[in-house]
Amino acid sequence: MKLRTGLLLGATFLAGITCAPEAGRLARHFGASLGIAPAFAEATTDSADTYRLLSLFGDVFERVRADYVEPVPDRELIENSINGMLTGLDPHSSYMNAKAFQDMQVQTRGEFGGLGLEVTQDNGFIKVISPIDDTPAARAGIKAGDLILALDGKSVQGLTLNDAVDHMRGPPDSKITLTIKREGVEKPIEVSMKREIIHIQVVRSSLEGDIGYIRLSQFTEQSDAGIRQAIAKLQSQAGGHIKGYVFDLRNNPGGLLDQAVAVSNDFLNHGEIVSTRARHPDDSQRWDAKAGGDLTDGAPLVVLINSGSASASEIVSGALQDDRRAVLLGTRSFGKGSVQTVIPLPGNNGAIRLTTARYYTPSGRSIQGLGIVPDVEVHESREAAGAMLPEREADLNHIITNSGGTNSGASQPAPPPRNDLPPLAKDLPQRPPADWPTFDPAKPATDFQLQQALKLVNALAAMKRASAN
């Protein structure tokens, strides 16, 4: 049995988990074998009332089994009941059946046996968004825009996207044949290949002039290693002459707690990174940066955040902001300040994901429901973002309260006042001008927030040079 804790944004595939310090510390709250009775015994002192409520549950269960309009498997009823109990607690606690638990572990590891394709669904077929470099799909000549018509001779019509992806994944060295339709080619093309271990590319980097740009899309087991490789690569490309860095955490929903700590340490040499406080004081923890951890040698650093930056992203942002190691630019982050523990259930029955702690930035702030306010506010477009979906933690139902922090009860999580910013920081426009080009992910010049971040790095570098003289 393994207990794992992490920073999860909600949906299974949005974030990940990481190992808890010791399984035994939490196991005492759930029973040595994670059985129902030991966990239940701590939940209430009124056992008679508890058994009456359990009897009520049994009555409802039997009534549904007997009288629902069509038969429902007992497992489905029980799993729905467990999930209802957990989702009623807060937006991030939930039940995962065996399949969902397995999928989450694959996502968390950041690697799987497969072909190396990014795909979506299009009119009943599977459309290739992009093959990943140096994978079986790329070497076999699969191209962006190809439509996958069949897998091993069986049509993909009627399959969900998840079903099709599951079929394309498999053990390394196993064979699969794809039938594809390519624009401009009259007949379908059959492509056979062998699956390999595919590493999800969560880190991307580039040189923008003499400034290093690093984007981290989520915190998987590959994140810290990816950041280290990206910094080394950028320094090599620039001949060691990098003016500063832009670290992009926009729309990064979070993931592994240990990776959030490790990535923070890649830019810090000292001080606290994050602390967690659980229901039981013995389960509370604190993580500190290790001396000599900053791989950038103190180079100017700007971190990009927005409302999609959550959980582990907010831990990193909060640590770098409180330490004044970086300047945060963008818009207020999501505001998820809780930690979940993933507890595998016996008998291959999946796992539960349970909120077990709140986390706090080095200055003691809780960002739960509040988010992190950037040092320099810059929006990505002139128009206000649409609110079709919940934009932040505070928009969700029955969230846990913000408590225990230095800012408890605050309407906004005010960061420590900054008096160390260059004058340019006040002059950066909050929104792009009317003639700003339409954003194109392949063209950095169209990314308004990135362009302002590059200006700010230049200004920080100039200020650093002036103070050194």
MOHU-V861674 format. One record per residue. N is the residue number from 0. OMEGA is omega in degrees with one decimal (none if undefined). Layout:
n,omega
N,OMEGA
N,OMEGA
//
This chain:
n,omega
0,178.1
1,172.8
2,-178.9
3,179.3
4,-178.8
5,-175.3
6,-169.0
7,-177.6
8,178.1
9,-178.9
10,-173.1
11,-172.0
12,-179.4
13,-175.5
14,-172.3
15,-175.8
16,176.8
17,-172.1
18,171.3
19,-179.0
20,175.0
21,178.7
22,-173.1
23,-176.9
24,178.5
25,-177.0
26,-177.7
27,179.0
28,-175.6
29,-178.2
30,-174.2
31,-179.6
32,-177.5
33,176.5
34,-176.7
35,-171.7
36,-178.6
37,179.7
38,-175.3
39,-175.6
40,179.5
41,-170.9
42,-175.6
43,174.9
44,-178.2
45,-173.9
46,-179.3
47,178.7
48,178.9
49,-178.4
50,174.6
51,179.5
52,176.0
53,176.2
54,176.4
55,177.8
56,178.9
57,179.1
58,-179.6
59,179.1
60,-178.8
61,179.6
62,178.3
63,178.9
64,-173.1
65,-166.1
66,178.2
67,-169.8
68,176.2
69,-176.6
70,177.2
71,178.5
72,180.0
73,180.0
74,-179.7
75,178.8
76,-178.9
77,-179.8
78,177.1
79,179.3
80,178.5
81,-179.2
82,178.2
83,178.1
84,-176.1
85,-179.0
86,175.7
87,-179.8
88,-179.3
89,-174.7
90,-171.1
91,173.4
92,-178.0
93,175.5
94,174.6
95,173.7
96,-173.7
97,-178.3
98,-179.1
99,178.5
100,178.9
101,179.0
102,-179.5
103,178.4
104,176.7
105,-179.1
106,-178.0
107,179.6
108,-179.0
109,177.0
110,-178.2
111,174.1
112,-176.9
113,-172.4
114,-178.5
115,179.8
116,166.3
117,-171.7
118,173.1
119,179.8
120,-176.6
121,177.0
122,176.4
123,177.8
124,177.7
125,-176.8
126,179.3
127,173.0
128,179.1
129,168.4
130,178.0
131,-177.4
132,174.4
133,175.2
134,178.7
135,-178.7
136,-179.9
137,-178.9
138,178.7
139,176.1
140,175.5
141,-175.3
142,174.0
143,-179.0
144,176.5
145,174.8
146,176.8
147,-177.1
148,-174.9
149,176.1
150,-175.6
151,175.6
152,-179.2
153,-176.4
154,177.5
155,178.9
156,-176.0
157,176.7
158,169.3
159,178.1
160,179.5
161,179.0
162,-179.8
163,178.9
164,178.0
165,-179.5
166,-179.6
167,174.9
168,-179.8
169,-177.2
170,175.2
171,-179.7
172,174.1
173,-174.1
174,173.6
175,177.4
176,177.2
177,171.1
178,-174.2
179,173.7
180,-177.9
181,179.8
182,179.8
183,178.0
184,-171.5
185,-174.8
186,175.0
187,-178.2
188,175.3
189,-178.4
190,177.3
191,179.8
192,176.2
193,178.1
194,176.0
195,172.6
196,-178.9
197,176.3
198,178.1
199,-177.3
200,-178.5
201,-179.7
202,173.3
203,-177.7
204,176.7
205,172.8
206,174.6
207,-171.0
208,177.6
209,178.0
210,178.9
211,177.7
212,179.8
213,175.7
214,175.2
215,-173.5
216,174.8
217,-176.9
218,174.9
219,179.5
220,-179.2
221,-167.3
222,-177.0
223,178.7
224,178.9
225,177.7
226,179.8
227,178.7
228,-179.2
229,179.7
230,179.0
231,-179.9
232,-179.0
233,179.4
234,177.6
235,-179.8
236,-177.0
237,-179.1
238,179.8
239,-176.4
240,177.3
241,-176.9
242,-177.8
243,-175.1
244,166.5
245,-179.1
246,-171.3
247,176.4
248,179.3
249,178.2
250,174.3
251,-172.0
252,176.3
253,-179.8
254,-169.5
255,179.2
256,-179.1
257,177.9
258,175.2
259,177.7
260,-177.7
261,179.8
262,175.9
263,-178.1
264,176.9
265,-179.6
266,-175.9
267,176.9
268,-173.8
269,171.6
270,179.3
271,174.4
272,-178.6
273,171.7
274,176.9
275,177.0
276,-176.8
277,178.3
278,179.6
279,-174.3
280,-178.9
281,-178.0
282,179.1
283,-175.8
284,175.5
285,178.1
286,-179.8
287,176.7
288,178.3
289,179.6
290,179.0
291,-176.6
292,-174.3
293,-178.5
294,-176.8
295,176.9
296,174.8
297,-179.9
298,177.5
299,-173.8
300,173.5
301,179.8
302,178.6
303,176.4
304,172.7
305,-175.7
306,177.0
307,177.1
308,-171.9
309,169.4
310,-178.3
311,176.8
312,-178.9
313,174.1
314,-179.7
315,-179.4
316,-179.2
317,179.5
318,-178.3
319,178.7
320,-178.3
321,178.3
322,-174.8
323,175.0
324,-177.6
325,170.9
326,179.8
327,-178.6
328,178.3
329,-179.8
330,-175.1
331,-176.3
332,-169.5
333,177.2
334,177.1
335,-175.9
336,-178.3
337,-179.6
338,178.4
339,172.6
340,176.6
341,-173.3
342,178.2
343,179.1
344,-177.7
345,175.0
346,179.9
347,-179.3
348,176.5
349,-175.5
350,169.6
351,177.3
352,-170.5
353,175.6
354,-173.9
355,-178.2
356,167.2
357,175.0
358,-173.2
359,178.4
360,-177.6
361,179.6
362,177.8
363,179.6
364,164.9
365,-178.9
366,-177.8
367,179.7
368,-176.4
369,-176.4
370,178.5
371,178.9
372,-179.7
373,176.2
374,179.3
375,-177.5
376,177.0
377,-179.1
378,-176.3
379,-178.1
380,179.8
381,-176.4
382,174.7
383,-179.0
384,177.3
385,-176.9
386,-179.8
387,-179.7
388,175.7
389,-174.7
390,-177.8
391,179.5
392,-177.0
393,179.4
394,-177.8
395,178.8
396,176.7
397,174.9
398,176.9
399,-175.0
400,172.1
401,-178.2
402,174.1
403,-177.5
404,179.0
405,-178.0
406,-176.6
407,179.7
408,179.9
409,176.9
410,176.1
411,-179.2
412,-174.3
413,176.5
414,175.1
415,-179.1
416,-178.6
417,173.7
418,-175.4
419,-177.9
420,176.9
421,-179.9
422,-179.1
423,-175.9
424,179.8
425,-174.9
426,180.0
427,179.7
428,-179.2
429,-179.8
430,-179.3
431,177.1
432,-175.5
433,-177.3
434,-179.8
435,-176.9
436,177.1
437,-176.2
438,175.7
439,-176.6
440,-178.4
441,-177.2
442,-178.5
443,-178.0
444,179.6
445,-178.1
446,-172.7
447,-179.1
448,178.4
449,-178.5
450,177.1
451,177.3
452,178.3
453,176.3
454,-177.9
455,176.3
456,177.6
457,-179.7
458,177.3
459,179.5
460,179.2
461,179.3
462,178.5
463,178.7
464,-178.4
465,-179.5
466,-179.5
467,-177.1
468,none
//
